[in-house]
Amino acid sequence: MSSNGSKRKIKVQVSIPNAGYVVPEAYDNRICQAFHLGGLQLASHLGVKEYSGMKYEYPEGVEYEFFWASVGRVLTPLARERLTEWAIKTNMDYMLMIDDDMICPMDLFEKLVRHNVDVVAPLAFMRMAPHMPVIYRLDEGYDSMSNMNYYVTEVIKNYPKNRLVECDAVGFGAALIKVDVVKKMSKPYFMSTTSTGEDLWFCKRAKEIGAHVYMDTGVKLGHMGLPPIIEEKDFDREFKSDEHREIYGEWKEKVKK
């Protein structure tokens, strides 16, 4: 709490770049999530951990306020750009970005915010087989022939399971971002002429200003696709990840000093 005994208010913008893939399952998931976050907001305001038969986890002395924003009918990088601009303009503390084709656990926000890191994403997988995880190592170089920088991304297939992992970049199927980090970056945040995805580009630029990027592989998303919802078991089956781990072991994070 602050020195006068009042609660510390934390403003969170639930940011949805609407690419037009909304299906009933994802729509229903978002309605249920809004109900859950509304309960968390009320519980934190009242200072109770249980309300109307539901239990909520949050730090003492914190009161959450959730705001919902969606931008659609434009390129996803531009939608993310506009959502970020609005979060800065309205003095948000966090952006919780969720793509419109993701199935999220109801307590997604609580599980991510507890880490208190700059950027953190839950574990998600690509729509197309073999459904690779969207956790990356990113290498940068310079092509003297074209006088251009280039970026090589490597999927971390043998990611450590069920723990917080620092990495170079994550996919933004969902991600929790501290707005203070974005305020230190120059515009544009997501729009670029590089061939890499806008989410990976954002992570690269965030790391350049000293931010740290993580994935919590214990918090899992479902990705609407074929099969209907892509989960970790689909990647394990299609890629035969256990055999890969036996050969290469578990991926090791770089230790920064």
C-alpha positions as CSV (number, residue, x, y, z in Angstrom):
1,M,0.0,0.0,0.0
2,S,1.0,3.6,-0.4
3,S,2.1,5.7,2.6
4,N,-1.4,7.0,3.2
5,G,-2.8,3.4,3.4
6,S,-4.6,3.5,0.0
7,K,-4.3,0.7,-2.5
8,R,-2.0,0.8,-5.5
9,K,-4.1,0.8,-8.6
10,I,-2.9,-1.1,-11.6
11,K,-4.5,-0.4,-14.9
12,V,-4.5,-3.2,-17.5
13,Q,-5.6,-2.9,-21.1
14,V,-6.8,-6.2,-22.5
15,S,-5.7,-5.6,-26.1
16,I,-7.2,-7.7,-29.0
17,P,-5.9,-7.3,-32.5
18,N,-8.9,-8.6,-34.4
19,A,-7.7,-10.3,-37.6
20,G,-11.1,-11.7,-38.4
21,Y,-10.5,-15.3,-37.2
22,V,-13.0,-15.2,-34.3
23,V,-14.8,-18.5,-34.0
24,P,-17.5,-19.4,-31.4
25,E,-15.0,-21.1,-29.1
26,A,-12.7,-18.1,-28.9
27,Y,-15.6,-15.7,-28.6
28,D,-17.1,-17.6,-25.7
29,N,-13.6,-17.8,-24.1
30,R,-13.3,-14.1,-24.2
31,I,-16.7,-13.5,-22.7
32,C,-15.8,-15.9,-19.8
33,Q,-12.5,-14.2,-19.4
34,A,-14.2,-10.8,-19.2
35,F,-16.4,-12.2,-16.4
36,H,-13.4,-13.6,-14.5
37,L,-11.4,-10.3,-14.8
38,G,-14.5,-8.4,-13.7
39,G,-14.6,-10.6,-10.6
40,L,-10.9,-10.1,-10.0
41,Q,-11.3,-6.3,-10.3
42,L,-14.2,-6.3,-7.8
43,A,-12.5,-8.6,-5.4
44,S,-9.3,-6.5,-5.4
45,H,-11.4,-3.4,-4.9
46,L,-13.2,-4.9,-1.9
47,G,-10.0,-6.5,-0.6
48,V,-11.4,-10.1,-0.5
49,K,-10.0,-13.3,-2.0
50,E,-13.4,-14.9,-2.6
51,Y,-16.5,-13.4,-4.1
52,S,-19.7,-14.9,-5.3
53,G,-18.3,-18.4,-4.9
54,M,-15.1,-17.7,-6.9
55,K,-11.6,-17.5,-5.5
56,Y,-9.1,-14.9,-6.7
57,E,-5.3,-14.5,-6.2
58,Y,-3.7,-11.1,-6.2
59,P,-1.0,-9.3,-4.0
60,E,-2.1,-7.5,-0.9
61,G,-2.6,-3.7,-1.3
62,V,-3.3,-4.0,-5.1
63,E,-6.4,-3.0,-6.9
64,Y,-6.8,-3.9,-10.6
65,E,-8.7,-2.0,-13.2
66,F,-9.3,-3.7,-16.5
67,F,-10.1,-2.0,-19.8
68,W,-10.9,-3.7,-23.1
69,A,-9.7,-2.5,-26.5
70,S,-9.9,-4.1,-29.9
71,V,-8.7,-3.0,-33.3
72,G,-9.7,-4.8,-36.5
73,R,-10.0,-4.8,-40.2
74,V,-6.3,-3.7,-40.6
75,L,-3.0,-5.6,-40.7
76,T,-2.2,-7.2,-37.3
77,P,1.0,-5.2,-36.9
78,L,-0.9,-1.9,-37.4
79,A,-3.6,-3.2,-34.9
80,R,-0.9,-3.9,-32.3
81,E,0.6,-0.4,-33.0
82,R,-2.7,1.4,-32.4
83,L,-3.5,-0.7,-29.3
84,T,0.0,0.2,-27.9
85,E,-0.5,3.9,-28.6
86,W,-3.8,3.9,-26.8
87,A,-2.3,2.1,-23.8
88,I,0.4,4.8,-23.5
89,K,-2.1,7.6,-24.0
90,T,-4.5,6.3,-21.3
91,N,-1.6,5.6,-18.8
92,M,-2.0,1.9,-18.6
93,D,0.4,-0.2,-16.5
94,Y,0.1,-3.3,-18.5
95,M,-1.1,-4.5,-21.9
96,L,-2.5,-8.0,-22.0
97,M,-2.5,-8.8,-25.7
98,I,-4.6,-11.7,-26.8
99,D,-5.1,-12.8,-30.4
100,D,-8.7,-13.4,-31.5
101,D,-8.0,-17.1,-32.3
102,M,-6.6,-18.2,-28.9
103,I,-8.2,-20.2,-26.1
104,C,-6.9,-18.9,-22.7
105,P,-7.1,-20.1,-19.2
106,M,-9.4,-17.9,-17.1
107,D,-6.5,-17.0,-14.7
108,L,-4.1,-16.1,-17.6
109,F,-3.5,-12.6,-16.3
110,E,-2.8,-13.7,-12.7
111,K,-0.4,-16.4,-13.8
112,L,1.6,-14.0,-15.9
113,V,1.6,-10.9,-13.8
114,R,3.0,-12.8,-10.7
115,H,6.4,-12.9,-12.5
116,N,6.7,-9.1,-12.5
117,V,8.9,-9.1,-15.6
118,D,9.0,-6.8,-18.7
119,V,7.4,-9.1,-21.3
120,V,6.0,-12.6,-20.7
121,A,4.0,-14.9,-22.8
122,P,2.2,-18.2,-22.1
123,L,3.1,-21.3,-24.2
124,A,1.4,-21.4,-27.5
125,F,1.8,-23.3,-30.8
126,M,1.6,-22.7,-34.5
127,R,-1.6,-23.5,-36.3
128,M,0.0,-25.7,-39.0
129,A,1.6,-29.1,-38.3
130,P,4.0,-29.9,-36.8
131,H,2.7,-27.1,-34.5
132,M,6.0,-25.6,-33.4
133,P,6.1,-23.7,-30.1
134,V,6.4,-19.9,-30.5
135,I,9.5,-19.5,-28.3
136,Y,12.6,-18.3,-30.2
137,R,16.3,-17.7,-30.3
138,L,17.1,-14.7,-32.5
139,D,20.5,-14.1,-34.2
140,E,21.3,-10.9,-36.0
141,G,23.8,-10.2,-38.7
142,Y,24.7,-7.8,-41.4
143,D,24.8,-8.5,-45.2
144,S,27.5,-6.3,-46.7
145,M,26.3,-7.1,-50.2
146,S,22.8,-5.7,-49.6
147,N,23.9,-3.3,-46.9
148,M,21.1,-4.6,-44.7
149,N,20.7,-6.2,-41.3
150,Y,19.2,-9.7,-41.3
151,Y,17.6,-11.8,-38.5
152,V,17.6,-15.5,-38.2
153,T,15.0,-17.0,-35.9
154,E,15.3,-20.5,-34.4
155,V,12.4,-22.2,-32.7
156,I,13.4,-23.6,-29.3
157,K,11.9,-27.1,-29.8
158,N,13.4,-28.5,-26.5
159,Y,12.1,-25.7,-24.3
160,P,12.2,-26.4,-20.6
161,K,8.7,-27.6,-19.5
162,N,6.5,-25.9,-16.9
163,R,8.7,-23.1,-15.8
164,L,9.6,-19.5,-16.6
165,V,12.2,-19.3,-19.4
166,E,14.1,-16.3,-20.6
167,C,14.5,-16.2,-24.4
168,D,15.1,-13.8,-27.2
169,A,11.5,-13.6,-28.5
170,V,8.0,-15.0,-28.1
171,G,4.9,-15.2,-30.3
172,F,2.1,-12.9,-29.2
173,G,-0.8,-15.3,-29.3
174,A,-1.0,-13.8,-25.8
175,A,1.6,-11.7,-24.0
176,L,1.7,-9.4,-20.9
177,I,3.8,-6.3,-21.5
178,K,4.7,-3.6,-19.0
179,V,3.8,-0.3,-20.6
180,D,6.8,1.4,-19.0
181,V,9.0,-0.7,-21.2
182,V,7.2,0.5,-24.3
183,K,7.5,4.1,-23.2
184,K,11.3,3.7,-23.4
185,M,11.1,2.5,-27.1
186,S,10.8,4.7,-30.1
187,K,7.9,4.4,-32.6
188,P,7.0,2.3,-34.5
189,Y,6.7,-0.5,-32.0
190,F,5.4,-3.2,-34.3
191,M,5.4,-1.9,-37.9
192,S,8.6,-2.6,-39.8
193,T,9.9,-3.5,-43.2
194,T,11.8,-6.6,-42.0
195,S,10.7,-10.1,-43.0
196,T,10.4,-11.2,-39.3
197,G,7.0,-11.2,-37.6
198,E,5.9,-8.1,-35.8
199,D,5.9,-9.8,-32.4
200,L,9.5,-11.0,-32.8
201,W,10.5,-7.5,-34.0
202,F,9.0,-6.0,-30.9
203,C,10.9,-8.4,-28.7
204,K,14.1,-7.6,-30.4
205,R,13.6,-3.9,-30.0
206,A,12.5,-4.3,-26.4
207,K,15.7,-6.2,-25.6
208,E,17.8,-3.4,-27.2
209,I,16.6,-1.0,-24.5
210,G,17.4,-3.5,-21.8
211,A,14.1,-5.3,-21.3
212,H,13.9,-9.0,-20.7
213,V,11.6,-11.4,-22.5
214,Y,10.2,-14.6,-21.0
215,M,7.8,-17.5,-21.6
216,D,6.1,-19.3,-18.9
217,T,5.8,-22.8,-20.4
218,G,3.6,-23.9,-17.5
219,V,0.8,-21.6,-18.7
220,K,-0.7,-23.0,-21.9
221,L,-2.9,-21.6,-24.7
222,G,-5.0,-23.3,-27.2
223,H,-4.7,-22.1,-30.8
224,M,-7.8,-22.5,-33.0
225,G,-6.8,-24.5,-36.1
226,L,-6.7,-28.1,-37.4
227,P,-7.2,-30.1,-35.2
228,P,-9.8,-27.6,-33.8
229,I,-7.6,-26.5,-30.9
230,I,-3.8,-26.7,-31.0
231,E,-2.2,-27.7,-27.7
232,E,1.1,-28.9,-26.4
233,K,0.1,-32.6,-27.0
234,D,-0.3,-31.9,-30.7
235,F,3.3,-30.6,-31.0
236,D,4.6,-33.5,-28.9
237,R,2.9,-36.0,-31.2
238,E,3.6,-34.4,-34.6
239,F,7.2,-33.4,-33.9
240,K,8.1,-36.5,-31.7
241,S,9.6,-34.0,-29.1
242,D,10.6,-36.7,-26.6
243,E,13.0,-38.2,-29.2
244,H,14.4,-34.7,-29.9
245,R,15.0,-34.2,-26.2
246,E,16.8,-37.5,-25.9
247,I,19.2,-36.5,-28.6
248,Y,19.7,-32.8,-27.9
249,G,18.8,-32.6,-24.2
250,E,16.9,-29.6,-22.8
251,W,17.6,-26.1,-24.1
252,K,19.8,-24.1,-21.8
253,E,19.2,-20.4,-21.2
254,K,22.1,-18.0,-21.7
255,V,23.3,-16.7,-18.3
256,K,23.5,-12.9,-18.4
257,K,25.9,-11.1,-16.1
